[in-house]
Amino acid sequence: MSHWAVTETKMKSNMFSFKILLFAVALTLLAVTVLSWSNGDLSGSELTRLYNSPVYKAEVAIRLKPSSSGSSNVPFHAGVRVTLGDGSKWLIHKGMGYGDASDTVVTRADYMSSDWKNCMPKEFDGRQTVADLVRAGGDTYRLFTSNCVIATIKMIRL
């Protein structure tokens, strides 16, 4: 491999690392206020159909946490808002105790308050499913190693 090819490969690797760092900083700096939670549980065949649905578009979604929230030291919450083939929008996000089988859960985006801000859109063009993003988000919440920000980065990088 020539010197120029090695140099170009290192530059691409450094650029990728810089983009990930920039993404993490952007998530830290962008903020909004409280989301009011709502039930919208799906079960059985509806849930299976949702999890097997191809994702066509994804956007990072963030909001500030309420000041009274004692669930973590992270001052904001992050997730990925996805658009499916039928045009429906869903929020995939992670939090301690959010779900029964996994701390990464899927909720209807209709329940997102206007306090959520969306950024960094990415076209998936049906190459990934909702289940792929949930799997990337991980099952267990850990404050420093597997929180909502880390899950969001893993999901959007698929």
N, C-alpha and C positions, 0 to 999 in steps of 0.2 A: 504494500500500500504506500502510495507516495506521501511525502510530507504534507502536501496541500490537502489530500484526502483526510489525513489524520487531523489536521488543523480544522477542517470544515466539520468533521464529526464532533470534535470537542466543542466547537462554537455552537452547534445545534444542541448538544447536551446542556451546555451552560444556559442557552436561551430557554430551553424547556424548564430547567430548574428556576430560572428567574421568573418565568410565567407562573409557576406554582407558588412561589414566594409572593409575587404580586397579587395573585388570587387570594391567598391567605390574608394579606394586608387589607385588600379591598373588603373582604368579609368582616374584618375587625373594625374598619372605619365606617362602613355603611350601617345605618341604623334607622329603626322606626319604633313605634310603640305597641302596646299590648294587643294580643289576639284573644278574642273570647272563644273558648272551645265549645264545640257542639258535637253531639253524637251523630253518626251517620254510618253505623256499622253495617257491613255487608256480610252475608254468610253463604255457605253452600256454593251452588253453581255460579252465582253472581260474583263471589269473591275469586273463584277459580278463573272465570272469564276475565276479570280485571287483571289478575296477576299474569295471565298469559297474553295480555294485550300488548301489541307493539307500540313503542314510544316513538313519536315522530319529531317532537321538539321538547327541549328541556331548558329551564332557566333557573339560575340560582335565585333563591328567595330568602330574604332576611328581614328581621324585625328586632327591635329592642325588647328586652324582657321587662316586665313590671318591676319596680324597685322593691316590692315586697316579696318577689320570688326568691326563695331560699334554696332552690333546687341545684344551683351551681354558681360558681364564681364568674361564669361567662356572661357578660352583660347583654348579649343578643342571642337570638335563635336563628338557625339556618336550616334550609332544606332545599329540595329541588322540586319545582313545579313542572309537571310534564303534561304534554298534550298528546292525546291518543288519536287514532285514525278517525274516530267518530266525532272529533272536536272536543270531547270532554277533557277537563283539566283536573289534575290531582296533585296533591302535595305529598311528597315522600320525605319524611323527616325522622329524626332520632332524638329520643329523650329518655331519661331514667324512668322506668316503669310505664312507658307509653303503651305497650302492648302486652298480650299474654305470652305469645311464643317468641316475640322479638321486640326489642326496643326501637327498631326501625319500623315505622308504620306508614300507612297510606290513608289520607283523608281527602274528601272532596275539596277542591280548591274554592268552591262556592262558599265554604265556611271561613275562608281567609278574610280577615278584616283588611281595610284599606291601609292599615299600618305596615303591611308587608310590602317590600320593594323587590322588584324582579330585576335581575341584571345578568349579564353574560349568557345570552341565549346560545344554544347549540342545537344543530340539526342532527337528529339520530336517524331519520328516514326509515324507521321501522326495524333497524338493525338490533335493537335491544328491547327487552320486554320490561314491564313493571317489576316482575320478579327478579330480573337481572339487577335492577337498581336497588331493590330492597336487599338482595344478597350482598351487593357491594357496600351498602350502608352498615352491614354487620348486625348480629343478634344482640350483643350485650353493650350497654352504655358504660363507659369508663371516662371519668372526667378528663384525664390527661392524655389518654391513648386512643379513645374511641368515642368521641363526643359528636355533637351535631355538625360541627365545622369539618372535622375529619371525614365523617360520613358523606357530607355534601361534596367535598373534594373528590372522594373515591367515586361517587355516583356520576358526577359531571365529567370525569376523566374516562369513563367507559368508551 
